Amino acid sequence: MRMLLDKKWPLCRYAGKSLRGYVFILAYGISCLAAVSLQAQVFFDELLFPSQLEINNSDDNYDYLLDLLEHPLNPNTASVDELLRLPGMTYADANRVVTGRLERGPYATTAEVQATLGGGPSFAKRMMQFMRLDRLGGSTDWKIRTRSRLDGLVEKSRGYATGDYPGLRMRRYNRVVFEYGEKLSGALLVEEDAGEVNWRDHVTGYVELRDVLPRHRLVLGRYNVELGQGLVFWRSSMFGKGGDAIAGVRRSARGPVGYRSADELGGFLGAAVDGSGDRWRYTLFASHRRMDGNINDEGAVTSLYRTGFHRTELEQSKDGNLKEQLVGAGLRLQIRDGLTLGGTAAHMRYNRNFVAAERDPWRFAGRENTIISGDIRAQVEPVELFGEAARSSGGLGMLAGIVAGDMSTAFTAVGRRYDKDYYSFYGGAFGDRSENRNEQGLYLGVRRRILQAIEVNAYVDMYRFPARRWTVPLPSKGSEAALLFQYAFSRSHGIDVRMRRRTGDKGFTLPDVGGEKVQTTTGTARNEIRVDWDRTWSRLFRSRWRMEWVRESTAASSRYAEITGTAADGVFGYLETTLRPHSRLIVDGRCALFAARNGKVSFYAYERHMPGMLSSRHLRGDGSRYYVMARVQLSAAVQWAMRYDLTHYRDRSVVGSGRDSVEGKMASHWATQLDVALP
């Protein structure tokens, strides 16, 4: 608190001198007080798993959670495997739900399900969002949902001023999702980034047919594949380290999954079939698609081009310049109750040769890659064991773990080893990095309920990288430890306290030594203390306060301080509110201030960008950020959303970099979205 009151801090100077800051905070306070006195209405809570999404944000994760919301499981009919697909659900939890209904009969109320789940108030509340007792059999009616979104930067960036970006200054996004009972579903997405001129820059879609043959699914078009523990295929619904110490360690595969994300690099293109029997399940799939690659003068691929932008002539030249052919299969056999064995095999071939880089000599090279894996899952109440081992054309990848627990305590331990030359372009197994390569580590996590109202999550992850990485020229290591304390004063009032420490190695180049530049590393550390206070004041008003302190430091001697940087600390805080002044209107907003002693501390915050979408913000230095979003329910089937945000920096004269830079101290964005649901 002394930091916040210290007049030497830029945060205090800004709050004292900025008329804009005063006006915004004053208006916020008046609107909040007014909202409390309004007539009570039904409160709509859209943000699911905030702590988990803040670390693993993606369209796939959000779509996955929203799909679970729209198709909740019935605890009176769901199997153990179906319940295990809920993030954070352990085998012991799922088995208690199934055993409870078999021993005592069907659940009559949600309170009975929550009492059976245990695990703390936060955990039970999260799980119950995805379960419903009154779900009836599948409907035979059509359901169609459309979403159209426009968003862009208010100011003109350098790319538009110079004519390098020939397209419009806004991103266009259109998506249609449809269902017909439980037999047919699909989606079509058309997206064009700001600055692009081709409205068909990203077109994707799929159709899924169920029960074409008994207990078979067929997916045509764009799709992802989830198999095993993700060492070979897993690119959707990836949760890792986060607010729930148990949720992200184990994967529960769904097989082929229709792809409807705006990420242009993801998703296969072709056909996939998934069939099952009483004790077996198989998956077959084939894909032929174009991808974007960075090509050198010899016509070889140095790396994949992942941004998806095709604005400038250089970016347009990368559009679809690489072809991939892929075939794969997966098989799961239930040997006996509680023991399942599986295997995955895949072969991929490219029309261009990949070459390794000097900074990463073990990167995939060649035109073909073959991967074979085996996985296991063994369950004996209250313990679940899981693991997978895979071999690619290069090296090995292995992962093994355990999850155990009862109604009040859950524990997990996961070990992994991914060779420097293990190549899995589409894997998503648990790890410190999204790429399952050149990593060894051990993760320990625990979730504990204390006195009904308190939930504690803690984890420690120790890892090392045996070979050099792109930005670190030598073998390196690191660790991450976190403690999350959640206390529920009541069903509408709670506080979260999170402490996290992350250490690692940073690469840098020393000045000339004997006429040569020497590359070396130094240790780094990032410490965070965060407090969130969340309260629902009435059915129409909710507020959330956050205060966070961050300290970043290096272990290098003062001799190289100007190269590696010195220790720095900073503070970040915001007030976020959700108002419902009318039954058809919801208003979300945030006022945030951030400051650092020397401007070298980074703050990471996620925001509700639009309904069904979170946006990630990287804030650095000294300044403020505001946003407001209004959602209007025009009718039972139509919702319209509008958003405006503004970031103001006191310590810079240019916001952004390169062609995306904006002259001045401010950058602002606008967005609008129309959602239609029929019927």
VOKEMI-177479 format. One line per 4 residues: number of its first residue (from 1); their letters; for each residue x, y, z of C-alpha. Coordinates in pm, whole numbers. Each point is the difference from the previous one (the first is absolute). Layout:
<nodes>
NUM	A	X Y Z ~ ...
</nodes>
This chain:
<nodes>
1	MRML	0 0 0 ~ 291 233 71 ~ 97 -38 -367 ~ -338 125 -116
5	LDKK	14 308 225 ~ 361 84 -76 ~ 0 320 -209 ~ 315 -115 -178
9	WPLC	-199 -268 -175 ~ -129 93 -349 ~ -335 -158 88 ~ -67 263 265
13	RYAG	125 283 -218 ~ -227 -116 -281 ~ -309 -30 219 ~ 65 347 136
17	KSLR	57 176 -330 ~ -220 -181 -251 ~ -342 162 -40 ~ -101 -294 -219
21	GYVF	76 -242 283 ~ -203 202 252 ~ -301 32 -230 ~ -3 -369 -87
25	ILAY	33 -117 362 ~ -266 248 118 ~ -245 -111 -269 ~ 67 -360 90
29	GISC	-70 62 367 ~ -328 179 -72 ~ -121 -275 -235 ~ 90 -271 253
33	LAAV	-189 169 285 ~ -300 57 -224 ~ -8 -360 -113 ~ -23 -136 354
37	SLQA	-330 177 55 ~ -165 -124 -319 ~ -261 -273 -5 ~ 153 -349 22
41	QVFF	40 -182 -328 ~ 152 -332 -103 ~ 379 33 -3 ~ 189 -152 -291
45	DELL	354 -127 74 ~ 184 -66 -323 ~ 362 -35 113 ~ 79 -366 61
49	FPSQ	315 -128 166 ~ 164 348 7 ~ 328 -113 158 ~ 34 -294 -239
53	LEIN	-85 200 -312 ~ 236 281 99 ~ 294 -237 -40 ~ -134 -213 -285
57	NSDD	-213 236 -197 ~ -113 -108 -348 ~ -312 -7 -214 ~ 7 -380 27
61	NYDY	-8 8 381 ~ -284 250 9 ~ -199 -187 -267 ~ 56 -323 191
65	LLDL	-140 147 322 ~ -291 167 -178 ~ -83 -327 -174 ~ -12 -171 339
69	LEHP	-233 275 120 ~ -233 -46 -295 ~ 5 -380 30 ~ 14 -64 377
73	LNPN	45 -352 131 ~ -275 -167 197 ~ 159 -143 318 ~ -274 -265 1
77	TASV	110 -141 -336 ~ 363 113 -66 ~ 277 -260 7 ~ 331 35 183
81	DELL	181 71 -329 ~ -246 275 -91 ~ 37 165 341 ~ 379 -13 -27
85	RLPG	-17 241 -295 ~ -97 280 237 ~ 315 203 84 ~ 109 -76 355
89	MTYA	-212 -314 42 ~ 204 -290 142 ~ -77 -369 -30 ~ -95 -10 368
93	DANR	-245 290 -50 ~ -161 -157 -309 ~ -19 -341 162 ~ -174 146 309
97	VVTG	-266 158 -221 ~ -70 -327 -185 ~ 20 -218 313 ~ -224 239 192
101	RLER	-289 -28 -245 ~ 37 -379 -21 ~ -8 -42 378 ~ -256 266 95
105	GPYA	-200 41 -319 ~ -16 293 -244 ~ 95 345 125 ~ -303 218 68
109	TTAE	172 336 63 ~ 325 171 -93 ~ 80 24 372 ~ 22 -380 12
113	VQAT	248 2 -290 ~ 209 274 163 ~ 8 -190 329 ~ 119 -311 -184
117	LGGG	267 192 -190 ~ 153 173 300 ~ 334 164 -83 ~ -88 346 131
121	PSFA	-258 263 -93 ~ 194 138 -298 ~ 54 -343 -150 ~ -360 -115 45
125	KRMM	-133 327 -145 ~ 221 -34 -308 ~ -103 -360 -61 ~ -371 71 38
129	QFMR	14 255 -282 ~ 46 -297 -235 ~ -259 -236 149 ~ -378 15 -4
133	LDRL	-253 -243 142 ~ -291 87 -227 ~ 167 -73 -334 ~ -234 -209 -213
137	GGST	68 -214 -302 ~ 145 150 -314 ~ -216 247 -187 ~ -84 -50 -365
141	DWKI	-20 372 -67 ~ 248 220 -183 ~ 221 233 203 ~ 192 271 -185
145	RTRS	234 255 161 ~ 169 274 -198 ~ 268 245 112 ~ 123 305 -193
149	RLDG	279 214 143 ~ 182 314 -115 ~ 292 148 192 ~ 296 223 -66
153	LVEK	245 265 117 ~ -136 355 20 ~ 333 167 -77 ~ 174 -51 -333
157	SRGY	311 -216 41 ~ 314 47 -207 ~ -87 -289 -232 ~ -313 181 -122
161	ATGD	170 339 -16 ~ 272 -135 -230 ~ -239 -208 -211 ~ 162 -333 98
165	YPGL	-337 -119 129 ~ -239 37 -296 ~ -314 -136 167 ~ -255 150 235
169	RMRR	96 98 353 ~ -224 -258 164 ~ -20 -373 51 ~ -310 -181 -128
173	YNRV	-116 -324 160 ~ -312 -201 -91 ~ -95 -341 136 ~ -302 -229 -27
177	VFEY	-46 -301 229 ~ -289 -240 -55 ~ -148 -314 154 ~ -280 -235 -89
181	GEKL	-87 -205 305 ~ 285 -228 97 ~ 59 -131 -353 ~ 152 298 -183
185	SGAL	210 303 87 ~ 249 227 -171 ~ 145 347 -40 ~ 124 244 -264
189	LVEE	242 284 77 ~ 122 281 -228 ~ 259 239 141 ~ 207 283 -148
193	DAGE	264 182 204 ~ 35 377 -3 ~ 214 119 -289 ~ -74 -302 -221
197	VNWR	-174 28 -336 ~ -125 -357 -49 ~ -329 -62 180 ~ 61 -375 -35
201	DHVT	334 18 177 ~ -115 -251 262 ~ -297 -223 -76 ~ -53 -309 210
205	GYVE	-286 -228 91 ~ -110 -354 70 ~ -300 -233 9 ~ -35 -271 263
209	LRDV	-235 -295 -51 ~ -83 -224 296 ~ -129 -356 -7 ~ 58 -39 -373
213	LPRH	79 -349 120 ~ -93 -97 357 ~ 232 185 245 ~ 202 163 -279
217	RLVL	78 364 -79 ~ 120 145 -332 ~ 164 344 -21 ~ 51 159 -343
221	GRYN	190 323 -58 ~ 223 168 259 ~ 61 -183 327 ~ 242 -59 286
225	VELG	87 -333 158 ~ 35 -82 371 ~ 166 -333 82 ~ 181 -144 302
229	QGLV	163 258 225 ~ 73 237 -288 ~ 356 -98 -90 ~ -95 -52 -364
233	FWRS	-332 185 -54 ~ -165 258 219 ~ -61 354 -115 ~ -336 93 154
237	SMFG	-112 62 360 ~ 356 10 134 ~ 7 87 369 ~ 327 6 191
241	KGGD	136 166 312 ~ -251 241 147 ~ -238 81 282 ~ -103 -366 38
245	AIAG	308 -209 81 ~ -167 -321 -123 ~ -196 108 -308 ~ 270 20 -265
249	VRRS	222 -302 57 ~ -207 -284 -147 ~ -164 -23 -341 ~ -331 -176 -70
253	ARGP	-11 -57 -375 ~ -308 67 -216 ~ 138 -132 -330 ~ -72 220 -306
257	VGYR	-145 343 86 ~ -141 247 -252 ~ 222 308 -42 ~ -153 348 2
261	SADE	281 221 128 ~ 145 311 -165 ~ 352 -142 41 ~ 97 -55 -364
265	LGGF	277 -249 72 ~ -212 -243 201 ~ -229 -278 -111 ~ 35 -277 -255
269	LGAA	-196 -5 -325 ~ -157 -326 -113 ~ -204 -272 169 ~ 2 -180 335
273	VDGS	-207 -287 132 ~ -39 -103 362 ~ -168 -326 105 ~ -44 -179 331
277	GDRW	-127 -319 158 ~ -46 -116 356 ~ 375 -30 64 ~ 169 150 -303
281	RYTL	24 320 -197 ~ 182 87 -320 ~ 74 317 -198 ~ 112 31 -363
285	FASH	77 328 -174 ~ 165 144 -311 ~ 86 359 -92 ~ 134 194 -297
289	RRMD	42 374 50 ~ 205 308 -73 ~ 199 181 267 ~ 211 316 27
293	GNIN	377 -30 24 ~ 309 218 13 ~ 201 -99 -310 ~ 370 72 -56
297	DEGA	175 75 -330 ~ 49 -374 -66 ~ -373 -68 27 ~ 26 -181 335
301	VTSL	-221 63 303 ~ 180 161 293 ~ -312 18 221 ~ -377 17 -13
305	YRTG	-156 344 -41 ~ -247 14 290 ~ -148 350 12 ~ -257 -54 -276
309	FHRT	44 358 -127 ~ 6 49 -379 ~ 15 378 -34 ~ 331 95 -160
313	ELEQ	144 -153 -317 ~ 247 -204 206 ~ -275 -137 224 ~ -220 -80 -300
317	SKDG	284 -198 -157 ~ -14 -239 299 ~ -369 -75 -40 ~ -41 -373 -63
321	NLKE	358 -52 -125 ~ 33 -332 185 ~ -202 -320 -49 ~ -50 -272 261
325	QLVG	-140 -351 -38 ~ -81 -190 319 ~ -156 -333 93 ~ -49 -134 350
329	AGLR	-181 -247 222 ~ -75 -54 366 ~ -123 -302 194 ~ -120 -34 360
333	LQIR	-70 -333 173 ~ -156 -42 344 ~ 181 -306 129 ~ -213 -10 313
337	DGLT	-188 243 219 ~ 238 279 91 ~ 274 -90 -250 ~ 20 143 -352
341	LGGT	284 -35 -251 ~ 34 203 -317 ~ 220 67 -298 ~ 42 274 -259
345	AAHM	184 2 -332 ~ 38 276 -258 ~ 205 83 -307 ~ 34 349 -151
349	RYNR	170 108 -322 ~ 77 346 -143 ~ 67 123 -352 ~ 298 210 117
353	NFVA	307 -89 200 ~ 31 129 358 ~ 345 116 114 ~ 126 58 354
357	AERD	129 336 117 ~ 338 78 154 ~ -172 129 313 ~ -201 -324 27
361	PWRF	195 -276 -179 ~ -230 -280 125 ~ -313 140 -156 ~ -185 -229 -244
365	AGRE	177 -41 -335 ~ -117 -195 -304 ~ -333 -62 -171 ~ -154 -286 197
369	NTII	-71 -77 363 ~ -149 -314 156 ~ -123 -20 359 ~ -112 -308 195
373	SGDI	-118 10 361 ~ -157 -213 270 ~ -202 125 298 ~ -151 -143 317
377	RAQV	-261 101 253 ~ -56 -202 318 ~ -261 90 260 ~ -38 -145 348
381	EPVE	-208 212 237 ~ 122 260 98 ~ 310 -16 -223 ~ 39 55 -374
385	LFGE	323 -77 -186 ~ 62 124 -353 ~ 286 22 -245 ~ 114 -4 -361
389	AARS	326 -73 -182 ~ 62 98 -362 ~ 273 -41 -260 ~ 37 238 -293
393	SGGL	241 -9 -293 ~ 242 169 238 ~ -18 -69 373 ~ -230 -107 282
397	GMLA	-271 170 202 ~ -128 -140 329 ~ -249 110 265 ~ -136 -175 311
401	GIVA	-212 123 286 ~ -232 -75 289 ~ -312 175 132 ~ -142 -107 335
405	GDMS	-244 148 245 ~ -316 -6 204 ~ -278 253 59 ~ 228 252 172
409	TAFT	345 -56 -150 ~ 140 -76 -345 ~ 366 -53 -87 ~ 188 -41 -327
413	AVGR	355 -75 -112 ~ 106 5 -366 ~ 341 -69 -150 ~ 92 61 -364
417	RYDK	299 -38 -227 ~ -3 132 -355 ~ 320 -46 -201 ~ 151 293 -188
421	DYYS	-72 -182 -328 ~ -350 -124 82 ~ -223 144 -273 ~ -370 34 60
425	FYGG	-144 299 -183 ~ -351 -56 136 ~ 61 -124 353 ~ -130 171 311
429	AFGD	113 -210 294 ~ 60 160 337 ~ 319 206 24 ~ 147 340 73
433	RSEN	-6 98 -367 ~ -259 -66 -268 ~ 262 -187 -207 ~ 62 -351 134
437	RNEQ	373 -6 -79 ~ 332 48 180 ~ -151 -10 349 ~ 20 -208 317
441	GLYL	-203 74 308 ~ -193 -103 310 ~ -328 163 105 ~ -164 -37 343
445	GVRR	-339 148 80 ~ -259 -14 278 ~ -355 129 46 ~ -137 12 355
449	RILQ	-336 99 145 ~ 7 142 355 ~ -308 73 211 ~ -240 -7 -296
453	AIEV	64 365 -98 ~ 374 -14 -69 ~ 174 -154 -299 ~ 378 -10 -41
457	NAYV	184 -91 -319 ~ 378 -31 -11 ~ 250 -135 -249 ~ 370 -10 -73
461	DMYR	148 -80 -341 ~ 373 -66 -44 ~ 131 -29 -355 ~ 311 15 -213
465	FPAR	80 40 -368 ~ 295 -231 -83 ~ 89 172 -328 ~ 14 362 -110
469	RWTV	-319 176 -98 ~ -68 273 -253 ~ 60 285 244 ~ 220 -180 256
473	PLPS	337 -112 -144 ~ 81 -260 270 ~ -180 -277 190 ~ -223 162 261
477	KGSE	-239 -72 283 ~ -280 162 195 ~ -282 -46 246 ~ -344 132 78
481	AALL	-186 -10 331 ~ -341 143 81 ~ -242 16 292 ~ -365 100 -49
485	FQYA	-220 62 302 ~ -376 37 -59 ~ -240 96 276 ~ -376 22 -56
489	FSRS	-160 233 255 ~ -332 -97 -156 ~ -137 -125 -332 ~ 31 354 -139
493	HGID	317 124 166 ~ 355 -136 -17 ~ 367 86 2 ~ 291 -163 -184
497	VRMR	366 44 93 ~ 265 -135 -238 ~ 375 -9 47 ~ 219 -125 -281
501	RRTG	373 -19 -62 ~ 156 -95 -330 ~ 372 -40 -63 ~ 194 -72 -319
505	DKGF	301 83 -212 ~ 33 289 -240 ~ 246 13 -290 ~ 210 306 -82
509	TLPD	318 90 -185 ~ 301 140 184 ~ 212 280 -147 ~ 290 -99 -222
513	VGGE	241 -225 188 ~ 324 -46 -190 ~ -166 115 -320 ~ -294 -241 30
517	KVQT	-351 34 137 ~ -80 -250 274 ~ -351 -135 54 ~ -94 -98 355
521	TTGT	-296 -14 238 ~ -108 151 328 ~ -266 -102 248 ~ -328 189 12
525	ARNE	-287 8 246 ~ -353 139 -5 ~ -198 29 324 ~ -371 85 10
529	IRVD	-248 64 279 ~ -357 50 -114 ~ -321 66 193 ~ -344 -24 -163
533	WDRT	-315 101 182 ~ -319 -107 -175 ~ -346 94 120 ~ -350 -28 -144
537	WSRL	-184 284 171 ~ -336 -87 -149 ~ -139 -197 -289 ~ 80 289 -229
541	FRSR	340 118 119 ~ 336 -167 47 ~ 343 150 66 ~ 353 -133 0
545	WRME	308 172 137 ~ 354 -109 -67 ~ 332 118 140 ~ 323 -160 -114
549	WVRE	365 54 88 ~ 272 -132 -233 ~ 376 -14 36 ~ 236 -109 -280
553	STAA	372 -49 56 ~ 312 -157 -146 ~ 290 -175 169 ~ 273 161 -214
557	SSRY	271 210 159 ~ -17 377 -16 ~ 278 -10 -260 ~ -256 -101 -263
561	AEIT	-303 175 150 ~ -48 224 -303 ~ -26 -311 -220 ~ -212 -233 215
565	GTAA	-205 263 177 ~ -34 68 372 ~ -264 -99 250 ~ -330 180 -45
569	DGVF	-337 -8 168 ~ -339 139 -78 ~ -366 3 94 ~ -314 -63 -201
573	GYLE	-359 43 111 ~ -348 24 -143 ~ -366 31 80 ~ -228 -211 -220
577	TTLR	-378 12 14 ~ -294 -170 -163 ~ -332 186 10 ~ -347 -102 -106
581	PHSR	-211 315 25 ~ -266 -151 -226 ~ -110 -354 -73 ~ 131 39 -357
585	LIVD	325 188 71 ~ 331 -110 154 ~ 294 239 31 ~ 355 -119 78
589	GRCA	285 238 68 ~ 347 27 146 ~ 225 280 120 ~ 364 -110 40
593	LFAA	317 179 108 ~ 353 -137 -24 ~ 343 136 89 ~ 361 -115 42
597	RNGK	301 161 162 ~ 215 -22 -313 ~ -254 -94 -267 ~ 130 -355 -54
601	VSFY	-271 -203 173 ~ -264 -180 -205 ~ -359 -55 110 ~ -231 -256 -159
605	AYER	-375 37 16 ~ -291 -159 -182 ~ -322 176 -83 ~ -345 -83 -128
609	HMPG	53 110 -358 ~ -338 -105 -137 ~ -257 -262 100 ~ 175 -335 -46
613	MLSS	348 152 -24 ~ 279 103 236 ~ 282 230 -104 ~ 353 4 141
617	RHLR	166 328 91 ~ 370 50 62 ~ 53 325 189 ~ 346 137 67
621	GDGS	123 317 161 ~ -219 277 137 ~ -356 79 -105 ~ -367 -89 15
625	RYYV	-253 -206 -191 ~ -379 21 -21 ~ -268 -193 -178 ~ -376 -13 -7
629	MARV	-223 -259 -170 ~ -378 1 -32 ~ -211 -304 -89 ~ -356 65 -112
633	QLSA	-255 -281 -29 ~ -200 134 -293 ~ -231 -301 7 ~ -8 -355 130
637	AVQW	219 -103 -294 ~ 220 305 -67 ~ 276 154 210 ~ 209 300 -101
641	AMRY	328 89 171 ~ 217 313 -27 ~ 344 64 151 ~ 253 281 26
645	DLTH	339 -8 172 ~ 279 252 51 ~ 359 -43 119 ~ 199 308 101
649	YRDR	377 -8 66 ~ 184 277 180 ~ 350 -127 -76 ~ -3 -37 -379
653	SVVG	-72 198 -315 ~ -66 -299 -230 ~ -235 -290 79 ~ 81 -331 -167
657	SGRD	281 -81 -238 ~ 73 -25 -371 ~ -290 46 -240 ~ -246 -49 287
661	SVEG	135 298 197 ~ -210 308 77 ~ 143 347 58 ~ -90 147 337
665	KMAS	-64 -121 352 ~ -336 -167 -58 ~ -148 -291 -193 ~ -369 -90 -7
669	HWAT	-213 -274 -153 ~ -364 -46 -83 ~ -207 -311 -59 ~ -359 -97 -69
673	QLDV	-162 -342 -18 ~ -341 -138 -93 ~ -111 -343 126 ~ -313 -171 -127
677	ALP	-131 -328 144 ~ -281 -188 -176 ~ -222 -124 143
</nodes>
